[in-house]
Amino acid sequence: MPILSMTDLGGYQCFDFEDCGTAGKRLARQYLENPPFPHIMLDDFLDADLLRKVLVEFPDYKDHECFSREQERRKFQYRPDQCWGPNTRMLFAELNSRAFLNFLEELTGIHGLIADPYHVGAGLHETRKGGHLGIHADFPQHGKMKVQRRLNLLVYLNDGWCPEYGGALELWDRKMERLCRSIAPLFGRAVIFGTDRDTFHGHPDPLSCPEDRSRRSIATYYYTAMPQVATVLEPTTDFRVRPGSSDKTDWRVRFHNLKADWLPPVLQRRLGR
């Protein structure tokens, strides 16, 4: 039995508002108390049959470009509007629905959540053999909507995933000194966590899965309105270096953050043009 069931309306499946709220309330304490920052891991989060239909509809990576630099390699992402399967489109619509926002608000205590119809950075994600995603804090603002990023949802789609393949999601402490939790990307498992300038996470070691396998997931992000007029510099992901590792410093992002933290807003607006 999944944590969140869906009602079939003659071919279209949807979440129930009240059921979502009840589920969120039941899990709220666990979410808030988990270190190193508020998060929760949930197995059997959604209907397994629906997730397998999404897998069947998964895009062919050969038709898309991937990220390829020191901080992220062989990572592909496909927005929902780049996915032509009806089950995939339906699921993303429901993950942006009022009912699902009710689940997230009751779970996290963050009210006034806003879904992203543009799916910036979100959608279906895939990392191929040898690929990785360095430890990072996510971009803090939505450049188009001018809202503040607050939550990430990841749902993994990896049936029969072996530990030796790697790809576990790592959660690091806020000072980037210690790995606090490692979460295997198993099929049907969801991870929900708060996002801030120091909520560091990623899967930094190259995947060692077979060539015909890949690390696949659903990713959606959620926002709230800005408390005040925000910095206009283009938001960006903040990659970090693990202690004692061969990770490379992302100097472009470091310089970006220095400008955001120290330059007056009038200069930031001029530099951002």
VOPAGU-2260 file (C-alpha; in pm, 1 decimal, decimal comma):
REM VOPAGU-2260
SITE   aa  ch    i         X         Y         Z
SITE  MET   A    0       0,0       0,0       0,0
SITE  PRO   A    1     163,2     330,4    -103,1
SITE  ILE   A    2     190,7     618,5     140,6
SITE  LEU   A    3      -2,8     838,8    -102,4
SITE  SER   A    4    -271,4     659,0    -300,6
SITE  MET   A    5    -436,0     806,2    -609,3
SITE  THR   A    6    -800,1     795,2    -719,8
SITE  ASP   A    7    -876,2     680,8   -1074,8
SITE  LEU   A    8   -1116,1     916,6   -1252,5
SITE  GLY   A    9   -1176,0     707,2   -1561,8
SITE  GLY   A   10    -813,2     698,1   -1673,4
SITE  TYR   A   11    -679,9    1005,5   -1493,3
SITE  GLN   A   12    -533,6     943,1   -1149,6
SITE  CYS   A   13    -525,8    1216,7    -886,1
SITE  PHE   A   14    -438,3    1275,8    -521,8
SITE  ASP   A   15    -707,3    1340,1    -261,6
SITE  PHE   A   16    -667,8    1669,7     -72,2
SITE  GLU   A   17    -775,6    1538,7     269,6
SITE  ASP   A   18    -578,0    1213,7     244,0
SITE  CYS   A   19    -264,9    1408,2     151,6
SITE  GLY   A   20    -305,8    1639,7     449,2
SITE  THR   A   21    -354,0    1348,5     688,8
SITE  ALA   A   22     -42,8    1170,9     558,6
SITE  GLY   A   23     164,5    1486,5     588,6
SITE  LYS   A   24      58,5    1547,5     949,2
SITE  ARG   A   25     140,7    1187,9    1044,5
SITE  LEU   A   26     498,5    1220,7     917,5
SITE  ALA   A   27     570,5    1580,9    1019,6
SITE  ARG   A   28     762,6    1513,8    1339,6
SITE  GLN   A   29     992,0    1265,9    1167,7
SITE  TYR   A   30    1067,1    1517,3     890,3
SITE  LEU   A   31    1148,0    1801,0    1131,5
SITE  GLU   A   32    1370,6    1597,2    1363,8
SITE  ASN   A   33    1592,3    1420,7    1108,2
SITE  PRO   A   34    1952,6    1551,2    1096,1
SITE  PRO   A   35    2155,0    1713,9     944,2
SITE  PHE   A   36    1865,9    1929,5     816,2
SITE  PRO   A   37    1491,5    1864,1     791,3
SITE  HIS   A   38    1427,4    1570,4     557,7
SITE  ILE   A   39    1248,3    1239,7     529,3
SITE  MET   A   40    1301,2     915,2     338,6
SITE  LEU   A   41     983,6     726,1     244,6
SITE  ASP   A   42     969,9     382,0      84,6
SITE  ASP   A   43     664,4     283,2    -124,4
SITE  PHE   A   44     574,7     650,5    -156,4
SITE  LEU   A   45     360,9     623,6    -471,3
SITE  ASP   A   46     183,7     344,8    -660,2
SITE  ALA   A   47     450,3     110,9    -799,6
SITE  ASP   A   48     250,3      27,7   -1113,7
SITE  LEU   A   49     228,0     396,1   -1205,5
SITE  LEU   A   50     602,4     443,0   -1150,9
SITE  ARG   A   51     675,8     146,3   -1377,8
SITE  LYS   A   52     458,6     305,1   -1647,6
SITE  VAL   A   53     669,5     621,0   -1612,7
SITE  LEU   A   54     980,2     405,9   -1655,9
SITE  VAL   A   55     842,1     261,2   -1980,3
SITE  GLU   A   56     787,7     619,1   -2105,1
SITE  PHE   A   57    1136,0     735,4   -2001,8
SITE  PRO   A   58    1307,0     941,8   -2276,7
SITE  ASP   A   59    1606,5     810,2   -2470,8
SITE  TYR   A   60    1917,0     982,0   -2338,0
SITE  LYS   A   61    2079,1     965,7   -2683,3
SITE  ASP   A   62    1842,0    1239,3   -2800,7
SITE  HIS   A   63    1954,5    1484,1   -2528,8
SITE  GLU   A   64    2264,0    1670,0   -2414,8
SITE  CYS   A   65    2411,9    1602,2   -2072,9
SITE  PHE   A   66    2599,2    1801,7   -1810,9
SITE  SER   A   67    2972,4    1747,2   -1847,2
SITE  ARG   A   68    3208,3    1930,3   -1612,3
SITE  GLU   A   69    3404,5    1855,6   -1296,3
SITE  GLN   A   70    3103,6    1905,5   -1069,2
SITE  GLU   A   71    2850,1    1699,5   -1269,6
SITE  ARG   A   72    2906,1    1448,4   -1547,8
SITE  ARG   A   73    2687,4    1227,1   -1763,4
SITE  LYS   A   74    2374,4    1369,9   -1601,7
SITE  PHE   A   75    2065,8    1417,5   -1820,1
SITE  GLN   A   76    1744,8    1595,7   -1728,8
SITE  TYR   A   77    1416,9    1596,0   -1917,9
SITE  ARG   A   78    1144,0    1849,9   -1843,8
SITE  PRO   A   79     789,2    1709,7   -1836,2
SITE  ASP   A   80     713,8    1888,6   -2165,6
SITE  GLN   A   81    1000,2    1687,0   -2320,3
SITE  CYS   A   82     829,4    1364,3   -2211,3
SITE  TRP   A   83     552,0    1234,8   -2436,3
SITE  GLY   A   84     409,9     961,3   -2214,0
SITE  PRO   A   85      62,5    1028,3   -2070,5
SITE  ASN   A   86     144,0     869,9   -1733,8
SITE  THR   A   87     452,6    1088,5   -1693,4
SITE  ARG   A   88     260,7    1405,5   -1779,9
SITE  MET   A   89     -21,7    1309,7   -1544,4
SITE  LEU   A   90     211,3    1236,7   -1253,0
SITE  PHE   A   91     394,1    1568,9   -1284,2
SITE  ALA   A   92      63,2    1753,1   -1301,1
SITE  GLU   A   93     -43,2    1588,3    -976,3
SITE  LEU   A   94     291,4    1657,0    -806,3
SITE  ASN   A   95     215,5    2024,6    -877,3
SITE  SER   A   96    -145,1    1999,9    -756,6
SITE  ARG   A   97    -320,1    2165,5    -461,8
SITE  ALA   A   98    -363,5    1825,6    -295,8
SITE  PHE   A   99       6,8    1742,4    -310,9
SITE  LEU   A  100     100,9    2089,2    -188,1
SITE  ASN   A  101    -126,1    2018,2     109,0
SITE  PHE   A  102      77,9    1704,8     184,0
SITE  LEU   A  103     404,1    1900,8     169,2
SITE  GLU   A  104     273,7    2188,2     381,4
SITE  GLU   A  105     146,8    1957,1     656,1
SITE  LEU   A  106     470,0    1754,5     641,7
SITE  THR   A  107     710,2    2048,2     663,1
SITE  GLY   A  108     514,9    2327,7     830,9
SITE  ILE   A  109     599,9    2554,1     536,9
SITE  HIS   A  110     278,0    2721,4     422,2
SITE  GLY   A  111     206,3    2906,7     102,5
SITE  LEU   A  112     409,1    2664,3    -110,5
SITE  ILE   A  113     422,5    2736,7    -482,6
SITE  ALA   A  114     471,5    2471,0    -749,7
SITE  ASP   A  115     684,5    2546,1   -1054,7
SITE  PRO   A  116     496,6    2522,3   -1388,5
SITE  TYR   A  117     826,0    2591,7   -1567,6
SITE  HIS   A  118     999,3    2291,2   -1404,5
SITE  VAL   A  119    1333,5    2473,7   -1385,1
SITE  GLY   A  120    1595,3    2204,9   -1320,4
SITE  ALA   A  121    1317,3    1954,3   -1247,7
SITE  GLY   A  122    1160,1    1665,8   -1440,3
SITE  LEU   A  123    1305,5    1322,0   -1503,0
SITE  HIS   A  124    1674,9    1290,0   -1413,7
SITE  GLU   A  125    1919,3    1027,6   -1534,1
SITE  THR   A  126    2288,4     968,6   -1465,2
SITE  ARG   A  127    2478,8     716,9   -1676,9
SITE  LYS   A  128    2773,5     493,7   -1582,4
SITE  GLY   A  129    3073,1     701,6   -1469,9
SITE  GLY   A  130    2853,5    1003,9   -1400,3
SITE  HIS   A  131    2814,2    1189,4   -1073,2
SITE  LEU   A  132    2665,7    1499,0    -912,0
SITE  GLY   A  133    2896,4    1679,4    -669,7
SITE  ILE   A  134    2792,7    1784,2    -321,6
SITE  HIS   A  135    2608,7    2115,2    -351,0
SITE  ALA   A  136    2341,0    2347,7    -219,0
SITE  ASP   A  137    2070,8    2418,5    -476,1
SITE  PHE   A  138    2005,1    2750,4    -646,2
SITE  PRO   A  139    1816,0    2962,3    -389,9
SITE  GLN   A  140    1577,5    3152,5    -617,6
SITE  HIS   A  141    1361,9    3092,2    -924,0
SITE  GLY   A  142    1491,0    3338,5   -1182,7
SITE  LYS   A  143    1165,5    3367,8   -1377,8
SITE  MET   A  144     908,5    3360,0   -1097,7
SITE  LYS   A  145    1122,1    3549,9    -841,5
SITE  VAL   A  146    1034,9    3310,6    -560,4
SITE  GLN   A  147    1247,0    3137,7    -296,0
SITE  ARG   A  148    1327,2    2767,9    -324,8
SITE  ARG   A  149    1219,2    2574,9     -13,7
SITE  LEU   A  150    1178,4    2202,6     -86,2
SITE  ASN   A  151    1305,0    1921,2    -307,9
SITE  LEU   A  152    1118,9    1598,4    -381,3
SITE  LEU   A  153    1307,2    1303,6    -533,7
SITE  VAL   A  154    1141,1     972,7    -625,4
SITE  TYR   A  155    1376,6     698,9    -742,6
SITE  LEU   A  156    1301,4     466,5   -1034,3
SITE  ASN   A  157    1580,4     208,6   -1003,3
SITE  ASP   A  158    1447,2    -147,2    -990,9
SITE  GLY   A  159    1700,7    -407,8    -876,3
SITE  TRP   A  160    1964,5    -147,7    -787,2
SITE  CYS   A  161    2274,8    -307,3    -632,7
SITE  PRO   A  162    2483,8    -136,0    -361,1
SITE  GLU   A  163    2799,8    -178,2    -568,8
SITE  TYR   A  164    2651,7      46,0    -840,3
SITE  GLY   A  165    2690,2     346,5    -607,0
SITE  GLY   A  166    2470,9     651,8    -659,0
SITE  ALA   A  167    2354,3     690,6    -298,2
SITE  LEU   A  168    2225,3    1036,0    -208,5
SITE  GLU   A  169    2462,1    1187,8      48,1
SITE  LEU   A  170    2346,6    1444,5     305,1
SITE  TRP   A  171    2630,0    1647,1     461,2
SITE  ASP   A  172    2633,8    1864,4     771,1
SITE  ARG   A  173    2592,5    2240,0     728,6
SITE  LYS   A  174    2967,1    2306,0     773,2
SITE  MET   A  175    3062,9    2052,3     502,6
SITE  GLU   A  176    3273,0    1858,1     752,1
SITE  ARG   A  177    3086,2    1528,2     786,7
SITE  LEU   A  178    2869,0    1291,8     584,3
SITE  CYS   A  179    2557,4    1243,1     795,6
SITE  ARG   A  180    2337,1    1013,1     587,9
SITE  SER   A  181    2363,7     800,2     275,2
SITE  ILE   A  182    2039,0     696,8     101,1
SITE  ALA   A  183    2037,5     427,0    -168,1
SITE  PRO   A  184    1829,8     525,6    -477,0
SITE  LEU   A  185    1593,0     227,7    -461,5
SITE  PHE   A  186    1277,6     194,5    -668,7
SITE  GLY   A  187     976,0     370,5    -518,2
SITE  ARG   A  188    1180,6     545,5    -249,0
SITE  ALA   A  189    1117,5     917,7    -203,1
SITE  VAL   A  190    1332,8    1176,3     -29,6
SITE  ILE   A  191    1194,6    1518,6      65,8
SITE  PHE   A  192    1421,9    1782,0     214,9
SITE  GLY   A  193    1437,9    2150,9     284,3
SITE  THR   A  194    1668,4    2366,2      73,3
SITE  ASP   A  195    1885,4    2652,0     194,7
SITE  ARG   A  196    2230,1    2795,1     131,4
SITE  ASP   A  197    2383,2    2521,6     351,1
SITE  THR   A  198    2174,6    2207,6     286,6
SITE  PHE   A  199    2450,5    2015,1     110,0
SITE  HIS   A  200    2370,9    1697,6     -83,2
SITE  GLY   A  201    2457,6    1501,9    -398,9
SITE  HIS   A  202    2590,0    1167,9    -524,5
SITE  PRO   A  203    2955,4    1262,6    -577,9
SITE  ASP   A  204    3128,6     935,3    -667,2
SITE  PRO   A  205    3117,4     804,3   -1027,7
SITE  LEU   A  206    2850,6     540,2   -1087,6
SITE  SER   A  207    2981,1     187,5   -1142,5
SITE  CYS   A  208    2657,7      36,6   -1277,8
SITE  PRO   A  209    2656,7    -168,3   -1601,5
SITE  GLU   A  210    2643,6      25,0   -1928,9
SITE  ASP   A  211    2280,6     -74,4   -1981,5
SITE  ARG   A  212    2176,2      65,9   -1642,0
SITE  SER   A  213    2146,0     422,2   -1517,6
SITE  ARG   A  214    2041,7     608,9   -1205,0
SITE  ARG   A  215    1691,3     747,5   -1269,2
SITE  SER   A  216    1464,4     968,1   -1061,7
SITE  ILE   A  217    1172,2    1208,6   -1060,8
SITE  ALA   A  218    1257,6    1555,1    -927,5
SITE  THR   A  219    1022,2    1840,2    -839,4
SITE  TYR   A  220    1095,1    2161,0    -649,5
SITE  TYR   A  221     872,9    2390,6    -445,0
SITE  TYR   A  222     892,9    2758,9    -352,2
SITE  THR   A  223     746,7    3036,9    -138,8
SITE  ALA   A  224     708,2    3407,8    -207,5
SITE  MET   A  225    1009,2    3625,8    -132,1
SITE  PRO   A  226     999,0    3805,7     204,7
SITE  GLN   A  227    1149,9    4110,8      33,4
SITE  VAL   A  228    1298,3    4220,0    -297,8
SITE  ALA   A  229    1576,9    3973,4    -363,5
SITE  THR   A  230    1915,3    3983,4    -529,8
SITE  VAL   A  231    1882,2    3998,7    -907,1
SITE  LEU   A  232    2197,4    3803,9    -988,3
SITE  GLU   A  233    2120,7    3485,0   -1177,2
SITE  PRO   A  234    2066,9    3205,3    -920,6
SITE  THR   A  235    2303,7    2911,5    -944,5
SITE  THR   A  236    2388,9    2579,1    -780,1
SITE  ASP   A  237    2658,7    2601,0    -509,5
SITE  PHE   A  238    2892,7    2301,0    -542,9
SITE  ARG   A  239    3121,2    2217,9    -248,5
SITE  VAL   A  240    3439,1    2012,7    -196,0
SITE  ARG   A  241    3435,2    1713,1      38,9
SITE  PRO   A  242    3717,8    1707,5     298,7
SITE  GLY   A  243    4011,4    1493,0     187,0
SITE  SER   A  244    3865,8    1432,6    -159,5
SITE  SER   A  245    3981,6    1519,4    -512,1
SITE  ASP   A  246    3669,3    1730,1    -575,8
SITE  LYS   A  247    3730,4    2054,0    -767,8
SITE  THR   A  248    3630,5    2395,8    -633,2
SITE  ASP   A  249    3372,7    2575,0    -848,3
SITE  TRP   A  250    3530,2    2921,7    -847,4
SITE  ARG   A  251    3262,4    3066,1   -1075,9
SITE  VAL   A  252    2995,2    2999,1    -814,2
SITE  ARG   A  253    3215,6    3120,8    -528,4
SITE  PHE   A  254    3261,3    3454,8    -705,5
SITE  HIS   A  255    2888,4    3471,3    -774,4
SITE  ASN   A  256    2808,9    3422,9    -403,8
SITE  LEU   A  257    3061,7    3684,3    -294,2
SITE  LYS   A  258    2889,9    3939,4    -517,8
SITE  ALA   A  259    2547,6    3837,6    -383,7
SITE  ASP   A  260    2661,4    3866,5     -20,0
SITE  TRP   A  261    2867,7    4186,3     -33,5
SITE  LEU   A  262    2767,3    4413,0    -321,7
SITE  PRO   A  263    2487,8    4668,2    -269,0
SITE  PRO   A  264    2163,2    4582,7    -455,2
SITE  VAL   A  265    2204,6    4872,3    -700,8
SITE  LEU   A  266    2540,6    4734,4    -817,2
SITE  GLN   A  267    2401,1    4381,5    -831,7
SITE  ARG   A  268    2119,9    4495,6   -1060,3
SITE  ARG   A  269    2367,0    4663,4   -1295,5
SITE  LEU   A  270    2599,6    4362,5   -1300,9
SITE  GLY   A  271    2305,6    4129,1   -1359,1
SITE  ARG   A  272    2203,0    4301,5   -1682,7
